[in-house]
Amino acid sequence: MKWIARGCFVGLCALAALLSLPASPAAAQTEPPLCSNVPKYHVQTQVSPTFREDRTLFILVRNADEARSEVWRSQDGGLTWNMVYFDPQPILELEMSPQFVDDQTLMLVTYTELAVSHDAGQTWDVRPLPALHYNPTLFVTGPTSLYLSLQSHRGGPPYDRVGTYYSADEGNTWGFWTNRVLVAVSPFFEQDSTMLAWADGLCGASLCLSTDRGQTWSAPQSDPGSVQKVLFSPTYDQDHTIYANADRKLYRSVDGGVTWQYISIREWDESWRPLQDFVLSPRYAEDHSLWIHGGLYGSAVSRDGGASWSPPSLYMIPVAAMDDCSSATGCRVAVIGRYYYNGGLYKSYDYGQTWQCLETPYAPPALPPAEIPEPGTLLLLASGLAALAGYVRIGRRQRIAERMNELPSPCTIRSFVPPIR
């Protein structure tokens, strides 16, 4: 019986091992699909504040030699595109009015001009800027109020000063406002009057904070350093959360810029993977998601506000995110990424695990193909099942024998002698 017990033990162990194997994961996406309808050489994407209703996107592109620039518009969520503006010189920035749903105002800046459209790009009015400059940043804070920050200059016309200019008449006239370089304005500026500026120590720190439209400035309690980009939470009026790329590292404030916390990207060696750019989810208050780009070294996504990070399936540079809604699929977060190796624009509905062409309708991720077991696995399974079957047969024989032993013993036959009367 030892060989029976040993066979049963081996078979049961083999079967248990097979049953304990994890399910085969979905095959990772290794190459994006081929896309053709979206312009290449992407520079900037702007998503309508009411994308869920109007499905309007704008992208700024340049040709290969960085000269001619074009603005393209989509009004169906990126499925089709039309060019609405071009300029022989580089367009440096594209901005939308915070009241875009009402005024349909779109603005762009070059080295010398400001172009304004009040009909979502159909027609444009061009106006001169107050200075020749590099790296302008345009802030649209109201129907006609504009701030233009210049981080460096090349000389030229009058008023060519590094700092921030202000216009109260939509760029028809400009006045020098402050020598601080404005880096961010609250999306709820009309309510909270919050501004952040880089001042190189003018307020006692690298970053200065104002909550009264720039009348007074104060230094934050913790200075993140030289700020390259700032993004406010979509629900900043409730959570007061701000993210900043400062000195190529990620920082977060949850008190409106008073204090800042460094967000470690432990999955990266940050000494050689500096932060280049980042994008916040339109549902950040619910999913706490953001995507980051680390230059030549890859990108990552966090679903917990930066506590942990994971790479997307493909090397996509995040450029925008929106809340995409349709009658067929409901509402879901879509992130737009630019593929590092071909410059094409793609979108993902599962936070970066699978990608599809921006110009194609939403399609659920394909299910992975059924896994075919290897020959060795089949042999192990067969041996386990055979041993188990043998165990079942032996067990049945033993149980029958035991039942036979429990029957009454056969009767003993004795001679019967009748009594003598």
C-alpha positions as CSV (number, residue, x, y, z in Angstrom):
1,M,0.0,0.0,0.0
2,K,3.0,2.3,0.3
3,W,3.2,2.9,-3.4
4,I,-0.5,3.7,-3.5
5,A,-0.1,6.3,-0.7
6,R,3.0,7.7,-2.4
7,G,1.3,8.0,-5.8
8,C,-1.8,9.6,-4.2
9,F,0.4,12.1,-2.4
10,V,2.3,13.1,-5.5
11,G,-0.8,13.4,-7.6
12,L,-2.6,15.5,-5.1
13,C,0.4,17.8,-4.6
14,A,0.7,18.2,-8.4
15,L,-3.0,19.0,-8.7
16,A,-2.9,21.5,-5.8
17,A,0.1,23.2,-7.4
18,L,-1.8,23.6,-10.6
19,L,-4.9,25.0,-8.9
20,S,-2.7,27.5,-7.0
21,L,-1.2,29.0,-10.1
22,P,-2.2,32.6,-10.7
23,A,-4.4,33.5,-13.6
24,S,-2.6,34.6,-16.7
25,P,-2.4,38.4,-16.9
26,A,-3.4,40.4,-19.9
27,A,-0.6,40.7,-22.4
28,A,1.1,44.1,-22.1
29,Q,0.8,46.5,-25.0
30,T,4.2,46.7,-26.7
31,E,3.4,48.9,-29.7
32,P,0.7,51.5,-30.3
33,P,-1.6,51.3,-33.3
34,L,-0.8,53.2,-36.5
35,C,-2.6,56.6,-36.5
36,S,-2.8,59.1,-39.4
37,N,-5.4,61.8,-38.8
38,V,-3.8,63.8,-36.1
39,P,-1.2,66.5,-36.9
40,K,2.4,65.7,-35.8
41,Y,5.0,67.8,-34.0
42,H,2.6,68.5,-31.1
43,V,3.5,71.4,-28.8
44,Q,0.5,72.1,-26.6
45,T,-3.1,70.8,-26.0
46,Q,-6.0,72.8,-24.6
47,V,-9.2,71.1,-23.4
48,S,-12.4,73.1,-23.2
49,P,-13.5,73.7,-19.6
50,T,-16.9,72.1,-20.7
51,F,-15.4,69.2,-22.7
52,R,-18.1,66.9,-21.4
53,E,-20.7,69.0,-23.3
54,D,-18.9,70.5,-26.3
55,R,-16.1,67.9,-26.8
56,T,-13.8,70.7,-28.0
57,L,-10.0,70.3,-28.2
58,F,-7.3,72.6,-29.6
59,I,-3.7,71.6,-30.3
60,L,-0.7,73.7,-31.2
61,V,1.8,72.1,-33.6
62,R,5.0,73.2,-35.4
63,N,6.7,71.8,-38.4
64,A,9.9,70.0,-38.2
65,D,12.2,73.0,-38.4
66,E,10.3,74.8,-35.5
67,A,9.3,77.7,-37.8
68,R,5.7,77.6,-39.1
69,S,3.1,77.0,-36.5
70,E,-0.5,75.8,-36.8
71,V,-3.6,75.6,-34.5
72,W,-6.0,72.7,-35.1
73,R,-9.5,72.3,-33.6
74,S,-11.6,69.3,-32.9
75,Q,-15.3,69.5,-31.9
76,D,-15.9,65.8,-31.6
77,G,-13.4,64.8,-28.9
78,G,-10.5,64.4,-31.3
79,L,-12.1,62.2,-34.0
80,T,-11.7,64.8,-36.7
81,W,-9.5,68.0,-37.0
82,N,-9.5,71.3,-38.9
83,M,-6.7,73.9,-39.0
84,V,-8.0,77.2,-37.7
85,Y,-4.8,79.3,-37.7
86,F,-1.2,79.3,-39.0
87,D,1.7,81.6,-38.6
88,P,5.1,81.7,-40.4
89,Q,6.8,82.3,-37.1
90,P,6.6,80.1,-34.0
91,I,3.5,80.3,-31.9
92,L,4.8,80.1,-28.3
93,E,1.6,79.6,-26.3
94,L,-2.1,78.9,-26.7
95,E,-4.6,79.8,-24.0
96,M,-8.4,79.6,-23.6
97,S,-10.6,82.1,-21.7
98,P,-11.8,80.7,-18.3
99,Q,-15.3,81.7,-19.6
100,F,-14.8,79.9,-22.9
101,V,-18.2,78.3,-22.7
102,D,-19.7,81.8,-22.9
103,D,-17.3,83.9,-24.8
104,Q,-15.6,81.3,-27.1
105,T,-12.3,83.3,-26.7
106,L,-9.0,81.7,-27.7
107,M,-5.6,83.5,-27.6
108,L,-2.1,82.8,-28.8
109,V,1.2,84.6,-28.6
110,T,4.3,84.7,-30.8
111,Y,7.5,86.7,-30.2
112,T,5.8,89.9,-31.4
113,E,2.1,89.5,-31.5
114,L,-1.1,88.5,-29.7
115,A,-3.9,86.9,-31.7
116,V,-7.4,86.8,-30.3
117,S,-10.4,84.9,-31.5
118,H,-14.0,85.3,-30.1
119,D,-15.5,82.5,-32.1
120,A,-13.5,79.4,-31.2
121,G,-10.9,80.0,-33.9
122,Q,-13.0,80.9,-36.9
123,T,-11.7,84.5,-37.1
124,W,-8.7,86.2,-35.5
125,D,-7.6,89.7,-34.6
126,V,-3.8,90.3,-34.3
127,R,-2.3,92.9,-31.9
128,P,1.3,93.8,-31.1
129,L,2.9,92.8,-27.9
130,P,4.7,95.3,-25.6
131,A,8.2,93.7,-26.1
132,L,10.3,91.2,-28.0
133,H,10.9,88.3,-25.7
134,Y,11.6,84.6,-25.2
135,N,9.4,82.2,-23.1
136,P,6.2,84.3,-22.6
137,T,3.5,83.1,-20.3
138,L,0.0,84.4,-20.9
139,F,-2.7,84.4,-18.2
140,V,-6.3,85.2,-19.1
141,T,-8.1,86.1,-15.8
142,G,-11.3,87.7,-17.1
143,P,-13.2,88.7,-20.2
144,T,-10.7,91.5,-21.0
145,S,-8.0,91.2,-18.4
146,L,-4.6,89.7,-19.4
147,Y,-1.2,89.2,-17.7
148,L,1.9,88.5,-19.8
149,S,5.1,87.4,-18.1
150,L,8.5,87.6,-19.8
151,Q,11.2,85.4,-18.3
152,S,14.0,86.7,-20.6
153,H,14.4,89.2,-23.5
154,R,16.5,90.0,-26.5
155,G,16.3,93.8,-26.6
156,G,14.3,95.9,-29.1
157,P,11.4,98.2,-28.7
158,P,10.6,100.3,-25.5
159,Y,9.2,98.6,-22.4
160,D,11.4,95.6,-23.0
161,R,11.7,94.6,-19.3
162,V,11.8,91.2,-17.6
163,G,8.7,90.9,-15.4
164,T,4.9,91.0,-16.0
165,Y,2.7,93.3,-18.1
166,Y,-1.0,93.9,-17.6
167,S,-3.7,94.7,-20.1
168,A,-7.3,95.6,-19.1
169,D,-8.6,95.8,-22.7
170,E,-7.7,92.4,-24.1
171,G,-4.2,93.3,-25.3
172,N,-4.9,96.6,-27.1
173,T,-2.8,98.5,-24.6
174,W,-0.2,97.2,-22.1
175,G,1.4,98.6,-19.0
176,F,4.4,97.2,-17.0
177,W,2.9,95.7,-13.8
178,T,5.6,94.2,-11.7
179,N,9.2,92.9,-11.9
180,R,8.0,89.6,-10.5
181,V,7.5,86.9,-13.1
182,L,4.0,85.5,-12.8
183,V,3.9,81.7,-12.9
184,A,0.3,80.7,-12.0
185,V,-3.1,82.2,-11.4
186,S,-5.9,80.4,-9.6
187,P,-8.7,79.0,-11.9
188,F,-11.0,80.6,-9.4
189,F,-9.2,84.0,-9.6
190,E,-12.4,86.0,-9.6
191,Q,-13.2,84.5,-6.2
192,D,-9.9,84.0,-4.4
193,S,-7.5,86.5,-6.2
194,T,-4.6,84.0,-5.8
195,M,-1.4,84.4,-7.8
196,L,2.0,82.8,-7.6
197,A,5.1,84.5,-8.9
198,W,8.8,83.8,-9.3
199,A,10.7,86.7,-7.7
200,D,14.3,85.5,-7.1
201,G,14.2,86.6,-3.5
202,L,12.1,89.8,-3.8
203,C,9.7,88.4,-1.1
204,G,12.4,86.5,0.8
205,A,12.0,83.4,-1.2
206,S,12.1,82.0,-4.8
207,L,8.3,81.7,-4.9
208,C,5.9,84.5,-3.8
209,L,2.2,84.2,-3.0
210,S,-0.5,86.8,-3.3
211,T,-4.1,86.5,-2.3
212,D,-5.1,90.1,-3.2
213,R,-4.4,90.3,-7.0
214,G,-0.8,91.2,-6.5
215,Q,-1.2,94.1,-4.2
216,T,0.9,92.4,-1.5
217,W,3.2,89.4,-1.7
218,S,4.5,87.0,1.0
219,A,6.9,84.1,1.1
220,P,5.6,80.6,1.7
221,Q,6.6,78.9,4.9
222,S,8.5,76.3,2.9
223,D,10.1,77.4,-0.4
224,P,10.0,74.8,-3.1
225,G,12.6,76.7,-5.2
226,S,12.6,77.8,-8.9
227,V,9.2,76.9,-10.3
228,Q,8.8,75.8,-13.9
229,K,5.1,74.8,-13.9
230,V,2.1,75.0,-11.6
231,L,-1.2,73.1,-11.8
232,F,-4.2,73.7,-9.5
233,S,-6.6,71.0,-8.6
234,P,-9.8,71.1,-10.6
235,T,-11.6,71.5,-7.2
236,Y,-9.1,74.0,-5.8
237,D,-11.9,76.1,-4.3
238,Q,-12.6,73.1,-2.0
239,D,-9.3,71.3,-1.5
240,H,-6.8,74.1,-2.0
241,T,-4.4,71.7,-3.6
242,I,-1.6,72.8,-5.9
243,Y,1.2,70.8,-7.7
244,A,4.4,72.4,-8.9
245,N,7.4,71.4,-10.9
246,A,10.2,73.1,-9.0
247,D,13.9,72.6,-9.7
248,R,12.8,69.5,-11.8
249,K,11.1,67.9,-8.8
250,L,7.5,67.5,-7.8
251,Y,6.0,69.4,-4.9
252,R,2.4,69.7,-3.5
253,S,0.6,72.2,-1.4
254,V,-2.7,71.5,0.3
255,D,-3.2,75.0,1.8
256,G,-3.2,77.2,-1.2
257,G,0.6,77.6,-1.5
258,V,1.5,78.5,2.1
259,T,3.4,75.2,2.7
260,W,4.9,72.8,0.2
261,Q,5.7,69.1,0.5
262,Y,8.3,67.3,-1.7
263,I,6.8,64.3,-3.5
264,S,9.4,61.5,-3.8
265,I,9.3,59.4,-7.0
266,R,11.0,56.4,-5.4
267,E,10.7,54.4,-8.6
268,W,13.1,56.8,-10.2
269,D,16.7,57.8,-9.4
270,E,15.8,61.5,-9.5
271,S,19.4,62.6,-9.8
272,W,19.4,61.5,-13.4
273,R,15.7,61.5,-14.2
274,P,14.5,65.1,-13.7
275,L,10.8,65.9,-13.8
276,Q,9.9,67.5,-17.1
277,D,6.1,67.8,-17.1
278,F,3.0,66.5,-15.4
279,V,-0.8,66.3,-15.9
280,L,-3.6,66.1,-13.3
281,S,-6.8,64.1,-13.6
282,P,-10.0,66.1,-14.1
283,R,-11.4,63.9,-11.3
284,Y,-8.4,64.4,-9.0
285,A,-10.7,64.9,-6.0
286,E,-12.0,61.4,-6.6
287,D,-9.2,59.4,-8.2
288,H,-6.1,61.3,-6.9
289,S,-4.4,60.6,-10.2
290,L,-1.6,62.3,-12.0
291,W,0.8,61.5,-14.8
292,I,4.5,62.6,-15.0
293,H,7.2,62.7,-17.7
294,G,10.8,62.3,-16.9
295,G,12.5,63.3,-20.1
296,L,14.5,60.6,-21.8
297,Y,13.9,58.2,-19.0
298,G,10.2,57.5,-19.2
299,S,6.9,58.4,-17.7
300,A,4.8,57.2,-14.7
301,V,1.3,57.4,-13.3
302,S,0.2,57.7,-9.6
303,R,-3.3,56.8,-8.5
304,D,-2.8,57.9,-4.9
305,G,-1.6,61.5,-5.1
306,G,2.1,60.6,-5.5
307,A,2.4,58.0,-2.8
308,S,3.3,55.3,-5.3
309,W,4.1,55.2,-9.0
310,S,3.9,52.7,-11.9
311,P,4.9,53.0,-15.5
312,P,2.3,53.0,-18.3
313,S,2.4,50.2,-20.9
314,L,4.0,52.5,-23.5
315,Y,6.4,55.4,-23.3
316,M,3.7,58.1,-23.6
317,I,4.4,61.8,-22.7
318,P,1.2,63.0,-20.9
319,V,-0.1,66.2,-22.5
320,A,-3.7,66.6,-21.2
321,A,-6.6,64.7,-19.5
322,M,-10.3,65.2,-19.8
323,D,-13.6,63.8,-18.6
324,D,-14.9,62.0,-21.7
325,C,-18.7,61.3,-21.8
326,S,-20.9,59.5,-24.3
327,S,-24.3,58.1,-24.3
328,A,-22.9,54.6,-25.1
329,T,-20.1,54.4,-22.5
330,G,-21.0,57.0,-19.9
331,C,-18.3,59.2,-18.4
332,R,-14.7,58.2,-17.9
333,V,-11.3,59.8,-17.5
334,A,-9.2,59.9,-20.7
335,V,-5.5,60.9,-20.8
336,I,-3.9,62.1,-24.0
337,G,-0.3,61.1,-24.5
338,R,2.3,61.8,-27.2
339,Y,4.2,58.6,-28.1
340,Y,7.9,59.3,-27.6
341,Y,9.1,57.3,-30.7
342,N,6.8,58.8,-33.4
343,G,5.2,61.9,-32.0
344,G,1.7,60.6,-32.5
345,L,-1.2,61.5,-30.2
346,Y,-3.0,58.7,-28.4
347,K,-5.6,58.3,-25.6
348,S,-6.1,55.9,-22.7
349,Y,-9.2,55.2,-20.8
350,D,-7.5,53.0,-18.1
351,Y,-4.9,55.4,-16.8
352,G,-2.2,54.4,-19.3
353,Q,-2.5,50.6,-19.4
354,T,-3.8,50.5,-23.0
355,W,-3.7,53.1,-25.7
356,Q,-5.6,53.8,-28.9
357,C,-5.5,56.5,-31.6
358,L,-6.9,59.9,-30.6
359,E,-9.0,60.0,-33.8
360,T,-10.7,56.7,-33.2
361,P,-13.9,56.2,-31.1
362,Y,-13.7,54.6,-27.7
363,A,-13.1,50.9,-27.8
364,P,-12.9,48.7,-24.7
365,P,-9.5,47.0,-24.2
366,A,-9.3,43.7,-26.0
367,L,-9.4,40.6,-23.8
368,P,-6.1,38.6,-23.8
369,P,-6.1,35.4,-25.9
370,A,-6.7,32.1,-24.1
371,E,-3.4,30.7,-22.8
372,I,-2.4,27.3,-24.2
373,P,-0.7,25.2,-21.5
374,E,2.9,24.1,-22.2
375,P,3.5,20.3,-22.7
376,G,5.2,20.0,-19.3
377,T,2.2,21.5,-17.7
378,L,-0.1,19.1,-19.5
379,L,2.0,16.1,-18.4
380,L,2.0,17.3,-14.8
381,L,-1.8,17.7,-14.9
382,A,-2.3,14.3,-16.5
383,S,-0.1,12.6,-13.9
384,G,-1.9,14.3,-11.1
385,L,-5.3,13.3,-12.4
386,A,-4.2,9.7,-13.1
387,A,-2.9,9.3,-9.5
388,L,-6.1,10.9,-8.2
389,A,-8.2,8.5,-10.3
390,G,-6.2,5.5,-9.0
391,Y,-6.7,6.7,-5.5
392,V,-10.5,6.8,-6.1
393,R,-10.5,3.2,-7.4
394,I,-8.5,1.8,-4.5
395,G,-10.7,3.7,-2.1
396,R,-13.8,2.1,-3.5
397,R,-12.4,-1.4,-3.2
398,Q,-11.4,-0.8,0.4
399,R,-14.8,0.5,1.3
400,I,-16.5,-2.6,-0.3
401,A,-14.3,-4.9,1.7
402,E,-15.0,-3.1,4.9
403,R,-18.7,-3.4,4.3
404,M,-18.3,-7.2,3.7
405,N,-16.6,-7.6,7.0
406,E,-19.5,-5.9,8.8
407,L,-22.0,-8.5,7.6
408,P,-23.1,-11.3,10.1
409,S,-20.9,-14.4,10.1
410,P,-22.3,-17.4,8.2
411,C,-24.6,-19.7,10.2
412,T,-23.1,-22.8,11.8
413,I,-25.0,-26.0,10.7
414,R,-25.7,-28.4,13.5
415,S,-27.5,-31.7,13.6
416,F,-31.0,-31.6,15.2
417,V,-32.1,-34.4,17.5
418,P,-35.7,-34.4,18.4
419,P,-36.5,-34.9,22.1
420,I,-37.6,-38.5,23.2
421,R,-41.0,-38.6,24.7
